[in-house]
Amino acid sequence: MKIRIGQGLDVHAFTNGDHIMLGGVRVAHDHGVASHSDGDVVLHAVCDALLGALSLGDIGQHFPPGDENWRNAESLDLLARVYAMLRHRGWRVGNVDVTVVCEAPRVSPHSIAMRTAIARVLEIEAGQVSVKATTTEHLGFCGRREGIAAIAVALIEQD
């Protein structure tokens, strides 16, 4: 069996708003995020991890932020497109592990819904998806509550 591993990182600054999208789930928050699409750092990091495992560059190459076709795009749709690239090349997802980096909002109350949403798109079990969070102990832009980040790792297996 052939396997590959990819990693992804995404960051968005907070802006005015009343929610953010995380892992395909609308999460109430006292800010939104500045982004060309829906700004879902979890799904963008997962897309980059899968694209990296396939040696296909990054999300910005496939869905450029300056391209009006992707303005306000739902990141679940972007993930589905990346997954189609993966399947077309004869690969399937083994597992995905995501860490959200922020002081707020709290991620754990939404982690099951995020895992379920990601698993549905990737045609895997929710048990093959991990979503967790950490803080930076008030250090850096995340610690100052200026933005949010996500780091993802994905293992893919050849059919």
PyMOL commands that set and color helices and strands:
alter all, ss='L'
color gray80, all
select helices_A, chain A and resi 41-53+59-62+68-70+75-88+108-122+126-128+140-143
alter helices_A, ss='H'
color red, helices_A
select strands_A, chain A and resi 3-15+19-22+25-28+32-33+91-101+129-134+147-158
alter strands_A, ss='S'
color yellow, strands_A
deselect
rebuild
show_as cartoon
